Amino acid sequence: MPEKCYQRFFHHLDFTHVPCLKIVVSKVLGWWLMGALLAPLPQIWKMIRAGSSQGVSLVSVLLDLLAVSAHVAFCIHHNFPVGAWGESLFLVVLLALVMFLVQYYRGNAVRAGVSLAAYSALMYLLTSPLTPRAAIKAAEEWDVLLIIASRLVQLGSNQSEGSTGQVSAACVFLLFMGSLGRTYSSIQDSGHSLHSQACVLSSCCSAVLLLQILLFRYRRSVDEDRERRRDGEKKRKKEE
């Protein structure tokens, strides 16, 4: 935080200075975006611990992977320094691991390995001169549409199965926080553009997905309490 903003906030108790508020919000959202980069880790840990990927939509994971891959390919095509997109490459590796684990824990180890090989070939194609820069630029600019589709697919999968399975609430929470950060950045850069509105919609989809997970967990805890009460009543009747 700049010294002048520190003076205004803590010495003069002036919390209405708009430029300083924007700086603080940008810093906070920057940390949220960093948290979003680690979002796949809770999902990976939960699947490994449970030995299951039940409830995690493979299509949803693939859409997320394609969205981040488009950004990485865009940066490589434009020769950006690795420091500007290295975190996205780290996220690609994590999402590719999620893709592998989802199939592996469903008993498709061979298919999981083939998927990794196919994705590697696709990534090579995206980053090679064979792919037009215009196509990569369009994909990078509108990767938010892939993210929206990913959230909707996972929402539909949860609803159809009546359960969230091994979907990590911590992962979805971090994704939601990251989407808020991206929405704020988009509004600051381009105002109320169509892209900014798409980012808002992405944040709303992430929020609904998080709410769905919490509701399903609450319903499951209520059902478990009822089952325990029924078992207790049955034991009492047998004892009588």
LUMMI-776000 format. One line per field, with one value per residue (C-alpha): residue number from 1; residue in one letter; x, y, z. Coordinates in pm, 1 decimal. Layout:
// LUMMI-776000
i <- c(NUM,...)
aa <- c(A,...)
xx <- c(X,...)
yy <- c(Y,...)
zz <- c(Z,...)
This chain:
// LUMMI-776000
i <- c(1,2,3,4,5,6,7,8,9,10,11,12,13,14,15,16,17,18,19,20,21,22,23,24,25,26,27,28,29,30,31,32,33,34,35,36,37,38,39,40,41,42,43,44,45,46,47,48,49,50,51,52,53,54,55,56,57,58,59,60,61,62,63,64,65,66,67,68,69,70,71,72,73,74,75,76,77,78,79,80,81,82,83,84,85,86,87,88,89,90,91,92,93,94,95,96,97,98,99,100,101,102,103,104,105,106,107,108,109,110,111,112,113,114,115,116,117,118,119,120,121,122,123,124,125,126,127,128,129,130,131,132,133,134,135,136,137,138,139,140,141,142,143,144,145,146,147,148,149,150,151,152,153,154,155,156,157,158,159,160,161,162,163,164,165,166,167,168,169,170,171,172,173,174,175,176,177,178,179,180,181,182,183,184,185,186,187,188,189,190,191,192,193,194,195,196,197,198,199,200,201,202,203,204,205,206,207,208,209,210,211,212,213,214,215,216,217,218,219,220,221,222,223,224,225,226,227,228,229,230,231,232,233,234,235,236,237,238,239,240)
aa <- c(M,P,E,K,C,Y,Q,R,F,F,H,H,L,D,F,T,H,V,P,C,L,K,I,V,V,S,K,V,L,G,W,W,L,M,G,A,L,L,A,P,L,P,Q,I,W,K,M,I,R,A,G,S,S,Q,G,V,S,L,V,S,V,L,L,D,L,L,A,V,S,A,H,V,A,F,C,I,H,H,N,F,P,V,G,A,W,G,E,S,L,F,L,V,V,L,L,A,L,V,M,F,L,V,Q,Y,Y,R,G,N,A,V,R,A,G,V,S,L,A,A,Y,S,A,L,M,Y,L,L,T,S,P,L,T,P,R,A,A,I,K,A,A,E,E,W,D,V,L,L,I,I,A,S,R,L,V,Q,L,G,S,N,Q,S,E,G,S,T,G,Q,V,S,A,A,C,V,F,L,L,F,M,G,S,L,G,R,T,Y,S,S,I,Q,D,S,G,H,S,L,H,S,Q,A,C,V,L,S,S,C,C,S,A,V,L,L,L,Q,I,L,L,F,R,Y,R,R,S,V,D,E,D,R,E,R,R,R,D,G,E,K,K,R,K,K,E,E)
xx <- c(0.0,143.3,246.9,-12.8,-291.8,-163.8,-169.2,-524.9,-661.9,-489.3,-391.9,-676.5,-931.2,-1040.7,-1180.6,-1361.1,-1056.6,-1144.7,-793.2,-660.1,-965.0,-901.6,-541.0,-644.2,-915.7,-670.9,-419.6,-682.1,-819.6,-465.3,-426.6,-762.9,-640.0,-330.6,-558.6,-747.6,-421.3,-410.3,-777.7,-713.3,-497.5,-791.8,-969.5,-664.7,-617.9,-983.4,-986.4,-660.3,-773.7,-1110.5,-970.9,-1265.6,-1359.9,-1733.2,-1931.2,-1644.2,-1747.1,-1475.4,-1629.1,-1617.2,-1249.1,-1168.8,-1338.6,-1138.3,-820.7,-891.9,-960.8,-624.4,-445.4,-572.7,-412.9,-82.0,-80.3,-156.9,138.3,374.5,264.4,337.2,672.3,575.0,832.1,767.3,724.2,406.1,232.2,426.1,144.4,-97.0,139.4,138.1,-242.7,-240.4,-30.1,-268.1,-578.4,-416.8,-353.2,-719.7,-822.3,-598.6,-722.7,-1091.0,-1047.1,-798.7,-1031.5,-1311.7,-1105.5,-988.2,-613.8,-529.9,-775.4,-632.2,-283.5,-409.1,-590.1,-267.5,-87.2,-369.2,-369.6,8.3,-31.5,-309.7,-97.2,191.4,-45.2,-183.1,163.5,304.1,295.1,34.6,-235.0,-321.7,-260.1,-605.3,-766.4,-554.1,-633.2,-1007.8,-988.4,-791.9,-1026.2,-1338.1,-1201.5,-1450.9,-1724.1,-1548.3,-1539.9,-1911.9,-1982.8,-1764.9,-1960.0,-2294.5,-2187.5,-2081.1,-2405.8,-2606.9,-2404.8,-2459.1,-2828.7,-2877.8,-2688.3,-2848.8,-2506.3,-2179.6,-1972.9,-1604.5,-1633.8,-1421.7,-1597.8,-1258.1,-1170.7,-1498.8,-1461.1,-1114.5,-1246.0,-1528.8,-1288.6,-1066.8,-1363.9,-1447.9,-1093.8,-1110.4,-1446.7,-1310.5,-1003.7,-1216.7,-1448.5,-1151.0,-988.7,-1286.4,-1579.6,-1919.4,-1826.8,-1966.5,-1655.1,-1705.3,-2064.9,-1946.9,-1705.8,-1993.9,-2194.2,-1895.7,-1879.0,-2252.2,-2218.3,-1931.9,-2139.4,-2437.7,-2212.0,-2067.3,-2417.0,-2529.8,-2242.9,-2324.8,-2695.8,-2627.4,-2392.8,-2650.1,-2917.2,-2684.3,-2606.2,-2980.7,-3046.7,-2765.2,-2908.2,-3248.5,-3093.7,-2910.6,-3233.1,-3419.3,-3145.6,-3156.4,-3533.1,-3508.8,-3250.7,-3470.8,-3770.7,-3564.8,-3438.5,-3795.9)
yy <- c(0.0,342.6,569.3,835.5,577.0,449.5,805.0,861.8,534.7,505.1,859.9,1066.8,778.9,875.4,559.5,737.7,823.1,646.6,611.4,451.0,225.8,104.7,26.4,-173.8,-361.4,-440.0,-577.9,-794.6,-926.7,-996.9,-1233.7,-1388.7,-1452.3,-1620.8,-1839.5,-1939.9,-2075.3,-2325.4,-2420.4,-2763.5,-2874.0,-2933.9,-3123.2,-3340.9,-3410.1,-3499.7,-3748.0,-3912.9,-3937.0,-4087.9,-4300.3,-4186.8,-3917.7,-3974.0,-3657.6,-3468.9,-3393.0,-3476.6,-3237.9,-2955.4,-3022.7,-3031.8,-2696.2,-2538.7,-2690.4,-2554.3,-2206.1,-2187.5,-2352.0,-2076.9,-1814.0,-2001.3,-2043.6,-1672.2,-1573.2,-1811.4,-1684.3,-1327.4,-1416.8,-1285.9,-1351.4,-1666.3,-1455.8,-1310.4,-1644.9,-1903.8,-1931.8,-2025.3,-2302.0,-2430.8,-2427.4,-2620.6,-2893.9,-2918.6,-2932.7,-3196.1,-3400.5,-3360.0,-3480.6,-3785.7,-3868.9,-3837.3,-4110.2,-4317.4,-4353.5,-4458.8,-4757.3,-4606.6,-4587.2,-4646.8,-4383.6,-4144.7,-4191.1,-4150.1,-3830.0,-3682.3,-3771.5,-3622.8,-3305.4,-3271.2,-3298.5,-3037.6,-2801.9,-2843.0,-2759.8,-2451.9,-2313.7,-2389.8,-2158.2,-2393.1,-2224.9,-1871.0,-1596.3,-1455.3,-1781.5,-1793.5,-1430.1,-1490.4,-1800.9,-1613.3,-1315.7,-1529.8,-1811.4,-1687.8,-1854.5,-2189.1,-2125.7,-2046.0,-2365.7,-2558.7,-2434.4,-2506.4,-2860.1,-2931.4,-2781.0,-3003.8,-3310.6,-3247.9,-3193.2,-3507.3,-3724.8,-3562.8,-3531.5,-3341.0,-3654.6,-3574.5,-3216.4,-3004.6,-2709.3,-2548.0,-2572.3,-2411.7,-2139.4,-2047.9,-2045.4,-1816.5,-1574.5,-1579.7,-1506.0,-1201.7,-1075.9,-1126.9,-950.4,-647.2,-631.2,-660.4,-378.6,-156.2,-223.6,-218.5,-80.1,-239.7,-419.3,-748.5,-923.6,-772.6,-888.6,-1238.3,-1224.4,-1124.6,-1420.5,-1647.3,-1525.5,-1586.6,-1942.4,-2011.8,-1869.2,-2089.1,-2395.3,-2318.7,-2268.2,-2597.0,-2785.1,-2632.3,-2713.6,-3074.0,-3112.0,-2964.7,-3198.1,-3494.8,-3402.5,-3370.5,-3712.6,-3867.9,-3717.7,-3866.1,-4206.6,-4197.0,-4105.1,-4388.0,-4634.2,-4508.4,-4551.2,-4903.6,-4998.4,-4859.8,-5058.0,-5376.6,-5317.4,-5263.1)
zz <- c(0.0,-95.5,191.2,102.4,119.0,452.9,586.3,463.4,601.4,937.2,1031.4,889.8,896.5,545.5,388.6,104.9,-109.1,-435.4,-589.4,-269.4,-242.7,-598.1,-510.7,-203.4,-392.4,-674.0,-423.0,-251.4,-579.3,-693.4,-398.1,-484.1,-838.3,-698.1,-488.9,-803.3,-946.5,-659.9,-696.9,-855.9,-561.0,-319.5,-597.9,-663.6,-293.0,-241.4,-528.3,-420.1,-57.1,-154.1,-434.5,-644.2,-895.5,-866.3,-941.4,-1108.4,-1467.0,-1718.2,-1972.7,-1718.6,-1648.1,-2020.7,-2078.3,-1794.9,-1937.6,-2285.6,-2145.7,-1968.4,-2262.9,-2493.5,-2267.4,-2256.0,-2634.7,-2679.8,-2459.3,-2640.4,-2983.2,-2875.9,-2715.8,-2374.3,-2099.2,-1897.9,-1584.6,-1735.2,-1788.9,-1587.9,-1333.4,-1614.3,-1722.6,-1364.0,-1372.8,-1701.1,-1539.7,-1243.3,-1463.7,-1685.5,-1371.3,-1270.2,-1617.5,-1577.1,-1226.8,-1321.1,-1582.1,-1381.6,-1082.7,-1315.3,-1423.4,-1752.2,-1693.4,-2059.9,-2174.2,-1916.6,-2058.7,-2415.4,-2312.2,-2177.9,-2500.5,-2710.1,-2502.8,-2539.1,-2917.5,-2911.3,-2703.1,-2947.5,-3233.9,-3055.2,-2983.8,-3330.0,-3635.4,-3786.5,-3574.4,-3692.8,-3440.4,-3505.1,-3393.8,-3077.7,-2999.6,-3035.2,-2816.7,-2548.9,-2547.1,-2510.4,-2294.7,-2033.7,-2241.8,-2194.4,-1819.3,-1815.0,-2007.0,-1762.6,-1460.3,-1629.0,-1718.7,-1359.4,-1229.7,-1460.7,-1364.5,-993.0,-1042.7,-1250.7,-1003.0,-700.0,-540.6,-575.8,-516.1,-488.3,-616.9,-381.0,-218.4,-150.3,-519.7,-626.7,-362.6,-492.1,-849.1,-741.3,-573.3,-880.5,-1106.5,-892.1,-937.8,-1310.6,-1329.4,-1143.6,-1368.6,-1682.1,-1570.6,-1487.2,-1826.0,-2061.7,-1862.7,-1905.6,-2225.8,-2352.1,-2221.5,-1875.6,-1874.7,-1964.5,-1668.8,-1440.7,-1571.1,-1505.2,-1145.2,-1104.0,-1237.8,-994.5,-708.5,-799.1,-818.7,-474.9,-333.8,-487.9,-321.1,18.4,-19.7,-116.8,178.9,414.6,279.1,317.7,680.2,751.9,596.5,800.2,1120.5,1038.2,973.4,1306.4,1486.2,1316.9,1409.3,1767.8,1783.4,1642.0,1906.1,2181.4,2057.5,2046.4,2400.2,2523.5)
